[in-house]
């Protein structure tokens, strides 16, 4: 698919009709209409990566808040909190240190 997008966006046909012919052949080969070009593909990949990064950041923030709440509202050990939150003990100790400032 990448090859077709490359050809479609970077090779210039002298006759404009060849673009339509190429697009029709591409539709036949791929079974898709309006196949994304390189720019659209890169933008879509960027969006997907951005969503994944956002989810990781959100999970990190939720873990932080959960650990913070357990540290302030329970007498659980660092090991117990790390186990409950599925984070490292170092992560829990770091938050504990921040809270003690």
Residue frames as a rotation matrix with the C-alpha (Angstrom) as fourth column:
UNK 1
0.574 0.819 0.000 0.00
0.819 -0.574 0.000 0.00
0.000 0.000 -1.000 0.00
UNK 2
0.376 -0.507 -0.776 2.86
0.238 -0.756 0.610 2.39
-0.896 -0.414 -0.163 0.82
UNK 3
-0.656 -0.653 0.378 4.29
0.491 0.011 0.871 1.97
-0.574 0.757 0.313 -2.65
UNK 4
-0.116 0.708 0.697 1.00
0.954 -0.116 0.277 2.94
0.277 0.697 -0.662 -4.29
UNK 5
0.770 0.382 -0.512 0.72
0.557 -0.793 0.247 6.00
-0.311 -0.475 -0.823 -2.07
UNK 6
-0.112 -0.902 -0.418 4.26
0.261 -0.432 0.863 6.97
-0.959 -0.012 0.283 -2.99
UNK 7
-0.713 -0.146 0.685 3.59
0.685 0.059 0.726 6.65
-0.146 0.988 0.058 -6.70
UNK 8
0.231 0.934 0.272 0.27
0.946 -0.281 0.162 8.44
0.228 0.220 -0.949 -6.39
UNK 9
0.852 0.186 -0.490 1.74
0.400 -0.835 0.379 11.43
-0.338 -0.518 -0.785 -4.55
UNK 10
0.263 -0.860 -0.437 5.25
-0.115 -0.477 0.871 11.78
-0.958 -0.179 -0.224 -5.89
UNK 11
-0.681 -0.420 0.599 5.28
0.531 0.280 0.800 10.58
-0.504 0.863 0.033 -9.49
UNK 12
-0.103 0.619 -0.778 3.82
-0.362 -0.752 -0.551 13.06
-0.927 0.225 0.302 -11.91
UNK 13
-0.101 0.188 0.977 2.10
0.796 0.605 -0.034 11.83
-0.597 0.774 -0.211 -15.03
UNK 14
-0.947 -0.284 -0.148 2.31
0.133 -0.767 0.628 14.02
-0.292 0.575 0.764 -18.10
UNK 15
-0.579 0.815 0.010 -1.28
-0.108 -0.088 0.990 13.23
0.808 0.572 0.139 -19.00
UNK 16
-0.605 0.373 0.704 -3.85
-0.796 -0.301 -0.525 14.00
0.016 -0.878 0.479 -16.23
UNK 17
0.428 0.806 -0.409 -5.98
-0.787 0.555 0.269 11.07
0.444 0.207 0.872 -17.41
UNK 18
-0.153 -0.579 -0.801 -3.29
-0.043 0.813 -0.580 8.71
0.987 -0.054 -0.150 -16.14
UNK 19
-0.855 -0.093 0.511 -4.07
-0.490 -0.182 -0.853 9.80
0.172 -0.979 0.110 -12.56
UNK 20
0.094 0.973 0.210 -7.65
-0.980 0.128 -0.153 8.63
-0.176 -0.191 0.966 -12.95
UNK 21
0.480 0.012 -0.877 -6.54
-0.444 0.866 -0.231 5.39
0.756 0.500 0.421 -14.56
UNK 22
-0.593 -0.778 -0.208 -4.02
-0.137 0.352 -0.926 4.84
0.793 -0.521 -0.315 -11.77
UNK 23
-0.638 0.415 0.649 -6.65
-0.762 -0.215 -0.611 5.52
-0.114 -0.884 0.453 -9.10
UNK 24
0.466 0.847 -0.256 -9.08
-0.877 0.480 -0.010 3.07
0.115 0.229 0.967 -10.73
UNK 25
0.196 -0.483 -0.853 -6.39
-0.168 0.841 -0.514 0.38
0.966 0.244 0.084 -10.94
UNK 26
-0.808 -0.516 0.284 -5.46
-0.313 -0.034 -0.949 1.06
0.499 -0.856 -0.134 -7.32
UNK 27
-0.158 0.853 0.497 -9.11
-0.971 -0.042 -0.237 0.67
-0.181 -0.520 0.834 -6.28
UNK 28
0.619 0.377 -0.689 -9.25
-0.592 0.800 -0.095 -2.63
0.515 0.467 0.718 -8.17
UNK 29
-0.180 -0.806 -0.563 -6.05
-0.045 0.579 -0.814 -3.94
0.983 -0.121 -0.141 -6.58
UNK 30
-0.935 -0.295 0.197 -6.76
-0.172 -0.110 -0.979 -2.83
0.310 -0.949 0.052 -3.01
UNK 31
-0.340 0.892 -0.299 -10.54
0.782 0.445 0.436 -3.09
0.522 -0.086 -0.849 -3.03
UNK 32
-0.057 0.268 -0.962 -10.72
0.793 -0.573 -0.207 0.37
-0.607 -0.774 -0.180 -1.48
UNK 33
0.459 0.230 0.859 -11.87
0.707 -0.680 -0.196 3.71
0.539 0.696 -0.474 -2.80
UNK 34
0.702 -0.191 0.686 -10.01
-0.290 -0.957 0.030 6.90
0.650 -0.220 -0.727 -2.02
UNK 35
0.511 -0.618 -0.597 -6.93
0.799 0.598 0.066 5.18
0.317 -0.511 0.799 -0.63
UNK 36
0.890 -0.174 -0.422 -5.12
0.130 -0.789 0.601 7.56
-0.438 -0.589 -0.679 1.71
UNK 37
0.664 -0.726 0.179 -2.10
-0.008 -0.246 -0.969 9.33
0.748 0.642 -0.169 0.37
UNK 38
-0.198 -0.859 -0.472 1.20
0.646 0.248 -0.722 9.61
0.737 -0.448 0.506 2.16
UNK 39
-0.717 -0.067 0.694 0.18
-0.308 -0.862 -0.401 12.81
0.625 -0.502 0.598 3.94
UNK 40
0.278 0.920 0.277 -3.09
-0.775 0.044 0.631 11.36
0.568 -0.390 0.725 5.17
UNK 41
0.558 -0.140 -0.818 -1.39
0.285 0.958 0.030 8.12
0.780 -0.250 0.574 6.21
UNK 42
-0.529 -0.840 -0.121 1.23
0.471 -0.172 -0.865 9.97
0.705 -0.515 0.487 8.23
UNK 43
-0.512 0.425 0.747 -1.41
-0.657 -0.753 -0.022 12.16
0.553 -0.502 0.665 9.87
UNK 44
0.593 0.774 -0.220 -3.46
-0.486 0.563 0.668 9.10
0.641 -0.290 0.711 10.80
UNK 45
0.233 -0.602 -0.764 -0.40
0.601 0.707 -0.373 7.36
0.764 -0.372 0.526 12.24
UNK 46
-0.748 -0.511 0.423 0.39
0.061 -0.688 -0.724 10.54
0.660 -0.516 0.546 14.19
UNK 47
-0.020 0.842 0.540 -3.13
-0.815 -0.326 0.478 10.65
0.579 -0.430 0.693 15.59
UNK 48
0.706 0.268 -0.656 -2.94
0.011 0.922 0.388 7.00
0.708 -0.281 0.648 16.60
UNK 49
-0.230 -0.877 -0.422 0.41
0.649 0.185 -0.738 7.55
0.725 -0.444 0.527 18.29
UNK 50
-0.670 0.029 0.742 -0.96
-0.366 -0.882 -0.297 10.64
0.646 -0.470 0.602 20.02
UNK 51
0.441 0.889 0.120 -3.92
-0.641 0.218 0.736 8.69
0.629 -0.402 0.666 21.37
UNK 52
0.527 -0.313 -0.790 -1.61
0.470 0.882 -0.036 5.97
0.708 -0.353 0.612 22.66
UNK 53
-0.621 -0.777 0.103 0.62
0.391 -0.421 -0.819 8.53
0.679 -0.469 0.565 24.36
UNK 54
-0.339 0.599 0.725 -2.45
-0.683 -0.687 0.248 10.20
0.647 -0.411 0.642 25.85
UNK 55
0.692 0.616 -0.376 -3.67
-0.242 0.689 0.684 6.89
0.680 -0.382 0.626 27.23
UNK 56
0.066 -0.761 -0.645 -0.28
0.711 0.490 -0.505 6.18
0.700 -0.425 0.574 28.79
UNK 57
-0.776 -0.342 0.531 -0.22
-0.029 -0.821 -0.571 9.63
0.631 -0.458 0.626 30.39
UNK 58
0.102 0.909 0.403 -3.77
-0.735 -0.204 0.646 9.16
0.670 -0.362 0.648 31.66
UNK 59
0.661 0.092 -0.745 -2.88
0.247 0.911 0.331 5.78
0.709 -0.402 0.579 33.15
UNK 60
-0.400 -0.891 -0.214 0.20
0.614 -0.087 -0.785 7.29
0.681 -0.445 0.582 34.79
UNK 61
-0.621 0.243 0.745 -1.90
-0.477 -0.872 -0.113 10.09
0.622 -0.425 0.657 36.28
UNK 62
0.508 0.860 -0.045 -4.51
-0.537 0.357 0.764 7.64
0.673 -0.364 0.643 37.57
UNK 63
0.344 -0.490 -0.801 -1.78
0.608 0.766 -0.208 5.47
0.715 -0.415 0.562 39.09
UNK 64
-0.698 -0.633 0.335 -0.31
0.215 -0.632 -0.745 8.56
0.683 -0.448 0.577 40.74
UNK 65
-0.257 0.693 0.674 -3.67
-0.763 -0.573 0.299 9.55
0.593 -0.438 0.676 42.24
UNK 66
0.688 0.517 -0.510 -4.46
-0.165 0.795 0.584 6.02
0.707 -0.317 0.632 43.40
UNK 67
-0.039 -0.799 -0.599 -1.05
0.713 0.398 -0.578 5.63
0.701 -0.450 0.554 45.06
UNK 68
-0.737 -0.228 0.636 -1.37
-0.143 -0.868 -0.476 9.07
0.661 -0.441 0.607 46.64
UNK 69
0.188 0.907 0.377 -4.80
-0.745 -0.118 0.656 8.22
0.640 -0.404 0.654 48.05
UNK 70
0.684 0.035 -0.729 -3.59
0.261 0.921 0.288 4.91
0.682 -0.387 0.621 49.45
UNK 71
-0.392 -0.903 -0.176 -0.57
0.590 -0.100 -0.801 6.58
0.705 -0.418 0.572 51.04
UNK 72
-0.774 0.073 0.628 -2.65
-0.350 -0.876 -0.330 9.28
0.527 -0.476 0.704 52.68
UNK 73
0.045 0.945 0.324 -5.72
-0.922 -0.085 0.377 7.27
0.384 -0.316 0.867 53.63
UNK 74
0.887 0.203 -0.414 -4.35
-0.067 0.945 0.320 3.88
0.456 -0.256 0.852 54.66
UNK 75
0.455 -0.778 0.433 -1.50
-0.744 -0.066 0.664 2.37
-0.489 -0.624 -0.609 56.62
UNK 76
0.975 -0.081 0.207 -0.59
0.178 0.840 -0.512 -0.03
-0.133 0.537 0.833 53.81
UNK 77
0.151 -0.988 -0.040 3.10
0.263 0.001 0.965 -0.68
-0.953 -0.156 0.260 53.24
UNK 78
-0.108 -0.313 -0.944 4.92
-0.791 -0.548 0.272 0.56
-0.602 0.776 -0.189 50.17
UNK 79
-0.953 -0.299 0.048 5.08
-0.225 0.806 0.548 -3.03
-0.203 0.512 -0.835 48.91
UNK 80
-0.411 0.880 0.237 1.34
0.628 0.462 -0.626 -3.56
-0.661 -0.108 -0.743 49.40
UNK 81
0.333 0.523 -0.785 0.45
-0.173 -0.784 -0.596 -0.31
-0.927 0.334 -0.170 47.58
UNK 82
-0.459 -0.580 -0.673 2.80
-0.790 -0.081 0.608 -1.14
-0.407 0.811 -0.421 44.71
UNK 83
-0.945 0.125 0.303 1.18
0.193 0.959 0.207 -4.55
-0.265 0.254 -0.930 44.42
UNK 84
-0.095 0.992 -0.082 -2.37
0.558 -0.015 -0.830 -3.17
-0.825 -0.124 -0.552 44.54
UNK 85
0.486 0.261 -0.834 -1.62
-0.326 -0.832 -0.450 -0.49
-0.811 0.490 -0.319 41.94
UNK 86
0.690 -0.301 0.658 0.57
0.648 0.661 -0.378 -2.68
-0.321 0.687 0.651 39.75
UNK 87
0.799 -0.527 0.289 3.43
-0.295 -0.762 -0.576 -0.15
0.524 0.375 -0.764 39.92
UNK 88
0.005 -0.886 -0.464 6.99
0.413 0.424 -0.806 -0.35
0.911 -0.187 0.368 41.18
UNK 89
0.472 0.062 -0.880 7.90
0.880 -0.089 0.466 0.23
-0.050 -0.994 -0.097 44.79
UNK 90
-0.647 -0.756 -0.099 10.23
0.732 -0.652 0.199 2.98
-0.216 0.056 0.975 43.56
UNK 91
-0.497 0.569 0.655 7.21
0.283 -0.607 0.742 4.77
0.820 0.554 0.140 42.07
UNK 92
0.573 0.739 -0.353 5.37
0.544 -0.021 0.839 4.55
0.613 -0.673 -0.415 45.41
UNK 93
0.125 -0.616 -0.778 8.42
0.937 -0.184 0.296 5.75
-0.326 -0.766 0.554 47.36
UNK 94
-0.782 -0.396 0.482 8.81
0.571 -0.766 0.297 8.70
0.252 0.507 0.824 44.98
UNK 95
-0.014 0.871 0.491 5.20
0.169 -0.482 0.860 9.80
0.985 0.095 -0.140 45.61
UNK 96
0.624 0.208 -0.754 5.60
0.736 0.168 0.655 9.21
0.263 -0.964 -0.048 49.33
UNK 97
-0.375 -0.863 -0.338 8.68
0.900 -0.426 0.090 11.44
-0.221 -0.270 0.937 49.32
UNK 98
-0.668 0.209 0.714 6.77
0.291 -0.810 0.509 14.18
0.685 0.548 0.481 47.47
UNK 99
0.396 0.918 -0.011 3.98
0.299 -0.118 0.947 14.01
0.868 -0.378 -0.321 50.04
UNK 100
0.485 -0.271 -0.831 6.41
0.874 0.124 0.469 14.35
-0.024 -0.954 0.297 52.93
UNK 101
-0.516 -0.702 0.491 7.84
0.726 -0.662 -0.184 17.63
0.455 0.262 0.851 51.64
